[in-house]
């Protein structure tokens, strides 16, 4: 189950990745005219409307993205299946359709059906469509129906399956929706404390990749909170809407980079240069883009005490910003780019205070991490833990697992990504041991045939921040924001 949920979390990264585009369009539009929807500026109206269209249709993007990401070969037919399924369900369960099917007035239809077009339904439909595609995409029908064989069949079967899902949701969606609303309302009714609890559990779920499920309740329109959508659309309450986003800015822009500096300072003298290269790159990515996984995975497993401290600090940060009503929003993650773009949005409330809060949290993280590392003699990258050999100084021989591929080879153009890919593939047990390989924003997610053939020490020689074995056949390799290029090179090596 955990592996399955992680695959969904990975697939969600595809539609979520379009949010930066919405952030750029909305941010520029509101910079031109902060009053909203353009006012007397056609250019601002054009940009704001374009950005809003991405936010408004996120459920469709989720259905398509999950269907595509969960499919075995990620063929476009799987995405079409997700779209077909979503359209069938949402049209049949629209208030007008439900009123007709139940023979009642539209006014008497449960309010839940007025919110059927949401990310939860998109994810559910996408997952079902992907399962149908994986099962029937290679099915051969009798000659008379041969035209509908293969990849043409899953969209048709998905449409039929959605009829049964619609019947089930006709009776189950209202209680499900009301339970989700109750959960969200329960946390949101706690005000700043609820925001703090959300921030704490958000970080605790990062190691297993299940934080997306929690995020969907508060960030999207699953339980009626829709913090991201309402903030960027300017529909909400000043000082309240954005409370589940704002507290991340001080952590990602200042707190984690300060923690990285503390770990660098406490590294062994002979390892400081290598530690600096890792911490500077990961800290800069956290500050600029809000992508924190390269830095978090550098210490979460070797120093879980520090990661728990990080989760607590994150919760405190969200509590503080929510308590004072300081808000800003992000389209992708809480880095400087999103902070800058959201600064002049109508619901941005005293965002400069988040910058000042960030300076305070930089001190909290720096001295908190430094104290914990020294007090409890915690090993961190560069402090009793090898950061990894330089790519240019790759050892001629390396420890490898049983059945590994040949030693890393240099491509004709000396590509660093090719070298890194070869080392990782070697550590995974070679091409024959890799069943499927996918990637999200920063991680390779690999299904292997035999985990005993995996050599994590060999993988780390590729200078990756870390690895995470999530099941008997699944391992994550944390690469960083350039993970796509490494994944592409691995696929090339597997095809040889």
PyMOL commands that set and color helices and strands:
alter all, ss='L'
color gray80, all
select helices_A, chain A and resi 2-16+19-32+42-56+58-70+76-92+95-102+106-108+111-115+119-136+143-148+151-188+192-204+206-208+211-219+227-233+243-265+269-289+293-296+304-324+336-342+352-375+391-393+416-427+431-433+451-453+456-460+483-495
alter helices_A, ss='H'
color red, helices_A
select strands_A, chain A and resi 380-381+384-385+434-439+443-448+466-469+474-478
alter strands_A, ss='S'
color yellow, strands_A
deselect
rebuild
show_as cartoon
